[in-house]
Amino acid sequence: MRELVLIQPGRVLEGPSERECEGSRAHREFEERLAECGPLAFRVAYGVLRHAADAEDVAQEALLKAYRNFGRLREPARFRGWLVRIAFRMALDRWRSAKRREKRETGWTGPERSAAGPSVEELAVSSEFQARLERAMEELPEKFRLVLLLAAIQGYTLEEVSGMLGIPMGTVKSRLFFARKHLAEKLR
Amino acid sequence: MSCEEYQNKLVGALANGEGTLHKEMAAHLRACAECRKVYEAQVNLFGAIDTGVRAMANETVPASLLPRVRARVVESRMPRRPWGFGWGFATVAVAAVLVISVGILRRSLEHTSKLTDRSPTVEEGVRAATGVTPVQPQVNVAVPKRRSTVATVPKETVRAPEVLVLAEERAAFERFVTDLPEERDVAVAFTRPAADAKDEAVEIAFLQIDELEVKPLESSNRE
């Protein structure tokens, strides 16, 4: 049985539009980068938040935001650095809002909490040194903190960190030096 | 160089991640026990910092991360019903309701004005133009056909303008209406609709002047 197609005069048969093609191409490109950059986004977020579930949420949001704006990215090679900045910024925002909330709640229920003290599990998971280290890191300026985190992530060299953030190698080294020295002074 | 200066340089070298020490500093460490102690403490401290930061930065990535991101990406690509659709529908519905309401309101107003405001009749027009009052036609109140012996007040009279009536006249009329069913002939005579009186054009004769005396105005005499 032959299929009849009604074609109006002066009208071309409709295929996938140029916009749709562009969209699916961007989707494929994003998919290729997702496997490589997804874990990086999570680790950056975890480095700030130190809470796996929160870090996963932030990484998801950052990746989704990156996906939505992927088409606007002029240089796809810069995607990694761009994503890292998004994830870091979002994680910082969440960390700050969590701190504010904690401060409010501590203000209301402070005496009860201080009386109870930290649980055994909390003490076991976070040693005194780790807690001091975390506090010292929180005091670090953002740009030093980000470089310290990225340099500590396994598999990334200082050259890659430099390329990721778009800053000279010397700047990366000096920021790393300052961050480590600051931490050592705080923890001495 | 003093021990304090050596210690600062050692800390700087460790912070910089330098694996090997300068010959001069290495020689000082071999000679100075106190500086060696400080250096060893600093090496341990930097080692602990590096371990702690690496632990923070290399947390195991949850397996659910990428599938969840992919699912959300797919979800975001799904065509969604635009907001405009709902708002457009609501706007059209509201506009339709408004148009219908205004139509109903206008119709009811027109109906009321027909009952209360009588348009100028031919007689009124003639009276306004000439000052002559033509013979008023008899005004007949439309009375619906009687279906029973009991007099009923027609609905139209409810909407008619109210008339001030003396109390005794009102009482007399009430007595009359009450007694009406008993006097069947009288009731029929009173309530029978009158024959329609047709309006007839009134002819007005032209003004006839027999003699016309023309007098000059006083102001013209003076001139």
Boltz contact constraints between the chains, C-beta under 6 A:
constraints:
  - contact:
      token1: [A, 38]
      token2: [B, 65]
      max_distance: 6.0
  - contact:
      token1: [A, 38]
      token2: [B, 66]
      max_distance: 6.0
  - contact:
      token1: [A, 39]
      token2: [B, 61]
      max_distance: 6.0
  - contact:
      token1: [A, 42]
      token2: [B, 61]
      max_distance: 6.0
  - contact:
      token1: [A, 42]
      token2: [B, 65]
      max_distance: 6.0
  - contact:
      token1: [A, 43]
      token2: [B, 57]
      max_distance: 6.0
  - contact:
      token1: [A, 46]
      token2: [B, 59]
      max_distance: 6.0
  - contact:
      token1: [A, 47]
      token2: [B, 56]
      max_distance: 6.0
  - contact:
      token1: [A, 47]
      token2: [B, 57]
      max_distance: 6.0
  - contact:
      token1: [A, 56]
      token2: [B, 62]
      max_distance: 6.0
  - contact:
      token1: [A, 56]
      token2: [B, 65]
      max_distance: 6.0
  - contact:
      token1: [A, 60]
      token2: [B, 68]
      max_distance: 6.0
  - contact:
      token1: [A, 60]
      token2: [B, 69]
      max_distance: 6.0
  - contact:
      token1: [A, 63]
      token2: [B, 69]
      max_distance: 6.0
  - contact:
      token1: [A, 64]
      token2: [B, 72]
      max_distance: 6.0
  - contact:
      token1: [A, 67]
      token2: [B, 73]
      max_distance: 6.0
  - contact:
      token1: [A, 130]
      token2: [B, 52]
      max_distance: 6.0
  - contact:
      token1: [A, 133]
      token2: [B, 52]
      max_distance: 6.0
  - contact:
      token1: [A, 149]
      token2: [B, 57]
      max_distance: 6.0
  - contact:
      token1: [A, 152]
      token2: [B, 53]
      max_distance: 6.0
  - contact:
      token1: [A, 152]
      token2: [B, 54]
      max_distance: 6.0
  - contact:
      token1: [A, 152]
      token2: [B, 57]
      max_distance: 6.0
  - contact:
      token1: [A, 153]
      token2: [B, 57]
      max_distance: 6.0
  - contact:
      token1: [A, 154]
      token2: [B, 58]
      max_distance: 6.0
  - contact:
      token1: [A, 177]
      token2: [B, 15]
      max_distance: 6.0
  - contact:
      token1: [A, 177]
      token2: [B, 16]
      max_distance: 6.0
  - contact:
      token1: [A, 180]
      token2: [B, 15]
      max_distance: 6.0
  - contact:
      token1: [A, 181]
      token2: [B, 15]
      max_distance: 6.0
  - contact:
      token1: [A, 183]
      token2: [B, 49]
      max_distance: 6.0
  - contact:
      token1: [A, 184]
      token2: [B, 45]
      max_distance: 6.0
